[in-house]
Amino acid sequence: MAPQDKNTPPPLPEPLRVAVADSHTHLDMQDSSVEEALAKAASVGVTTVVQVGCDLAGSRWAAETAAAYDSVHATVALHPNEAPRIVLGDPDGWSRQGAREPGGDSALDAALAEIDRLAALPQVRGVGETGLDYFRTGPEGMAAQEASFRAHIEIAKRHGKALVIHDREAHDDVLRILREEGAPDRVVFHCYSGDAEMAKICAAAGYFMSFAGNVTFKNAQPLRDALAVAPPELVLVETDAPFLTPAPYRGRANAPYLIPVTLRAMAEVMALTEDALATAIAANTARAFGY
């Protein structure tokens, strides 16, 4: 692919006949305006999006945007990589998100109190993305991540909201903490990254598994194997835009309008028709997020 193509937005896919939701997107990190992104998505049958918060500013923005647009629902949280930054700061650039002064445990408590306040709002349908990320955060950050994750589980349960999980190279610990704390009624593994064995564990627990554009990547056979055993009533689709753009557009910016590309690839893996999978996903997402 020529370098200039990286900056060219992928073309609009053929519209879905059954409207679906993008269960996880970051409109605040995308180049287009909210209006443009929603209009483009709706034109191909993606009529609802879940806007996900990763820090205090992003969570406030998600709540405000969901209040302003009927087709947007919000989730609020401190990302697993944000919690250690609040506590420890970022003296050596490990997070790749800019310098940060250490605030200690009291700063984390204050941030969690604000997430708790936002989680009570009616347009906020979930608490997340929270969880564990052993890829970006080293051992010194694990205690802050775990304390934050446990607090988010409690907040989700108290407000009756879905819990949206970011699990990167931390499958066993995420599942263990959910067992120890007692999972909320509705749990979504965002950008599901486990294997088929883990998919069976999630299915038995009734956890939703949300698949992103990386399910289309050549090297992602374990993800496709997981999708093949996931019950259709527990599967969601997401972009995680602007990240994880599905093939053949990998490397370009992702956006909610590209959901049909991923959904069609998923339908093939699951041996379902496009319309059958879209119908299931539309119902599943509404059930997962209670809208």
C-alpha positions in Angstrom: 0.0 0.0 0.0 1.4 3.4 -1.0 2.1 5.6 2.1 -0.3 8.3 1.0 -3.1 5.7 1.1 -2.7 5.6 4.9 -4.3 9.0 5.1 -7.2 8.2 2.8 -10.3 7.1 4.7 -11.5 3.6 3.7 -14.6 3.7 1.4 -18.1 3.3 2.7 -19.0 -0.4 2.9 -22.2 -1.8 1.5 -24.9 -0.9 4.1 -26.2 -3.5 6.5 -29.9 -4.4 6.0 -30.3 -4.8 9.8 -29.1 -1.9 11.9 -26.5 -2.6 14.6 -24.5 -0.8 17.3 -20.8 -0.1 17.6 -20.3 -1.4 21.1 -17.0 0.4 21.8 -15.7 3.6 20.1 -13.6 6.6 20.9 -15.2 9.5 18.9 -13.0 12.0 20.8 -9.9 10.5 19.2 -11.3 10.5 15.7 -10.7 13.2 13.0 -14.3 13.8 12.1 -16.8 15.7 14.1 -19.3 13.7 16.2 -22.1 14.7 13.7 -20.1 13.5 10.7 -19.1 10.2 12.4 -22.7 9.5 13.4 -24.1 10.4 10.0 -21.6 8.3 8.1 -22.2 5.3 10.5 -26.0 5.6 10.2 -25.7 5.7 6.4 -24.4 2.1 6.5 -26.7 0.8 9.2 -24.7 1.5 12.3 -27.3 3.6 14.1 -26.0 3.4 17.7 -22.6 3.9 19.3 -21.2 3.4 22.8 -18.7 6.1 23.5 -16.1 4.9 26.0 -14.2 6.9 28.6 -10.6 6.2 29.5 -9.8 9.0 32.0 -11.6 11.8 33.8 -11.7 14.2 30.9 -12.7 11.6 28.4 -15.4 10.2 30.8 -16.9 13.6 31.3 -16.9 14.2 27.5 -18.5 10.8 26.9 -21.3 11.6 29.4 -21.9 15.1 27.8 -21.9 13.7 24.3 -24.3 10.9 25.2 -26.6 13.5 26.7 -26.5 15.5 23.5 -27.1 12.7 21.0 -29.8 10.1 21.2 -27.8 7.6 19.3 -24.8 7.8 21.7 -24.5 5.9 25.0 -21.6 6.5 27.3 -19.3 4.5 29.5 -17.0 6.1 32.1 -13.8 4.8 33.7 -10.1 5.1 34.4 -8.3 2.9 31.8 -6.1 0.2 33.3 -3.1 2.2 32.2 -4.5 5.5 33.6 -4.7 4.2 37.2 -1.0 3.7 37.6 -0.3 7.0 36.0 -2.5 8.8 38.5 -0.7 7.0 41.4 2.9 6.8 40.2 3.0 9.6 37.6 5.0 8.9 34.5 8.6 9.8 35.1 10.2 7.8 32.3 7.5 7.9 29.6 6.4 4.3 30.0 2.8 5.1 29.2 3.6 7.0 26.0 1.0 9.6 27.1 3.1 12.5 28.3 4.6 13.5 31.6 2.5 13.2 34.8 3.2 14.1 38.4 2.6 11.2 40.9 -0.6 11.8 42.9 -0.5 8.7 45.2 -3.4 6.6 46.4 -5.4 9.7 47.4 -5.4 11.0 43.8 -6.7 7.6 42.6 -9.5 7.7 45.3 -10.5 11.2 44.2 -10.6 10.1 40.5 -12.7 7.1 41.3 -15.1 9.3 43.3 -15.7 11.3 40.1 -16.2 8.1 38.0 -18.7 7.0 40.6 -20.6 10.4 40.3 -20.6 10.1 36.5 -21.7 6.4 36.6 -25.0 7.5 38.2 -26.1 9.6 35.2 -28.9 8.0 33.1 -27.0 8.4 29.7 -24.0 6.5 31.2 -24.8 2.8 30.4 -21.5 1.2 31.5 -18.5 1.5 33.7 -15.3 0.9 31.6 -13.0 0.5 30.0 -11.4 -1.0 33.1 -9.5 -4.1 33.8 -5.8 -5.1 33.6 -3.1 -4.4 31.0 0.2 -6.2 31.5 1.4 -5.2 28.1 1.9 -1.5 28.8 2.2 -1.4 32.6 5.1 -3.1 34.4 4.9 -4.9 37.7 5.2 -1.7 39.7 1.8 -0.5 38.3 -0.1 -3.7 39.0 -1.3 -2.8 42.5 -2.9 0.4 41.2 -4.5 -1.3 38.3 -5.9 -4.0 40.5 -7.3 -1.6 43.1 -8.8 0.5 40.3 -10.4 -2.6 38.6 -11.9 -3.8 41.9 -13.3 -0.3 42.6 -14.9 -0.1 39.1 -16.5 -3.5 39.6 -18.1 -2.2 42.8 -19.2 1.0 41.1 -20.8 -0.9 38.2 -22.7 -3.2 40.6 -23.9 -0.4 42.8 -25.3 1.6 39.9 -26.6 -1.4 38.0 -24.5 -0.6 34.9 -22.6 -2.9 32.5 -18.9 -3.5 33.2 -16.6 -3.0 30.2 -13.3 -4.9 30.5 -10.0 -4.1 28.9 -8.0 -7.3 29.2 -4.5 -7.3 27.6 -2.2 -10.2 28.4 -4.0 -10.6 31.8 -6.7 -13.2 31.1 -6.3 -15.3 34.2 -6.1 -12.4 36.7 -9.1 -10.6 35.1 -11.2 -13.8 35.4 -10.0 -14.4 39.0 -10.8 -10.8 40.2 -14.3 -11.1 38.6 -14.8 -14.3 40.6 -13.4 -12.8 43.8 -15.4 -9.6 43.6 -18.5 -11.1 42.2 -19.2 -9.9 38.6 -22.0 -7.4 37.8 -25.0 -8.7 36.0 -23.7 -7.6 32.6 -20.0 -7.9 31.7 -18.5 -7.1 28.3 -15.0 -8.2 27.3 -14.2 -5.4 24.9 -11.9 -6.3 22.0 -12.0 -9.9 23.1 -8.5 -11.2 23.0 -8.7 -14.7 24.6 -8.7 -18.1 23.0 -11.4 -20.6 22.4 -11.0 -22.1 25.9 -11.5 -18.7 27.5 -14.5 -18.1 25.3 -16.1 -21.2 26.8 -15.4 -19.9 30.3 -16.9 -16.5 29.4 -19.9 -18.1 27.8 -20.5 -20.3 30.9 -20.4 -17.1 33.1 -22.7 -15.2 30.7 -20.1 -12.6 29.8 -20.5 -10.8 26.5 -17.6 -11.0 24.1 -17.1 -8.0 21.8 -15.0 -8.6 18.6 -13.1 -5.8 16.9 -11.4 -5.4 13.5 -8.4 -7.5 14.6 -10.6 -10.6 14.1 -10.0 -10.1 10.4 -6.2 -10.0 10.7 -4.2 -12.8 9.0 -2.4 -13.8 12.2 -5.6 -13.8 14.3 -6.7 -17.5 13.9 -7.0 -18.0 17.7 -9.5 -15.1 17.8 -11.6 -16.7 15.0 -11.5 -20.0 16.8 -12.8 -18.2 19.9 -15.6 -16.5 17.9 -16.5 -19.9 16.4 -17.4 -21.3 19.8 -18.9 -18.1 21.2 -22.7 -18.3 21.6 -24.4 -15.9 19.1 -26.5 -14.4 22.0 -23.3 -13.2 23.8 -21.4 -11.7 20.8 -21.0 -8.0 20.1 -19.1 -6.0 17.5 -17.0 -2.9 17.9 -14.5 -0.7 16.2 -12.4 0.6 19.1 -11.9 3.4 16.6 -9.6 5.0 15.6 -7.7 1.7 16.3 -7.9 -1.9 15.0 -9.1 -1.0 11.5 -10.3 -4.3 9.8 -8.5 -5.8 6.8 -8.1 -4.8 4.1 -7.8 -1.3 5.5 -5.4 -2.1 8.4 -3.1 0.8 9.1 -5.7 3.5 8.2 -7.9 5.2 10.7 -10.9 3.3 11.9 -14.4 4.7 12.4 -17.9 3.4 13.3 -18.9 3.3 9.6 -16.5 0.3 9.1 -18.5 -2.0 11.5 -20.1 -3.8 8.4 -16.6 -5.0 7.3 -16.0 -6.7 10.6 -19.5 -8.0 11.0 -19.4 -9.7 7.6 -16.1 -11.4 8.5 -17.6 -12.5 11.8 -20.7 -14.0 10.1 -18.5 -16.1 7.9 -16.5 -17.5 10.9 -19.8 -18.2 12.8 -21.5 -19.7 9.7 -24.4 -17.3 10.1 -26.0 -15.1 7.5 -25.1 -11.4 7.8 -28.8 -10.5 8.7 -29.0 -13.2 11.4 -25.8 -12.1 13.0 -26.8 -8.4 12.8 -30.2 -9.2 14.3 -28.5 -11.0 17.2 -25.8 -8.3 17.7 -28.4 -5.5 17.8 -30.4 -7.3 20.5 -27.3 -8.3 22.4 -25.9 -4.8 22.6 -29.1 -3.3 23.8 -29.3 -6.0 26.4 -25.7 -5.6 27.5 -26.0 -1.8 27.9 -29.6 -1.7 29.0 -30.9 0.8 26.4 
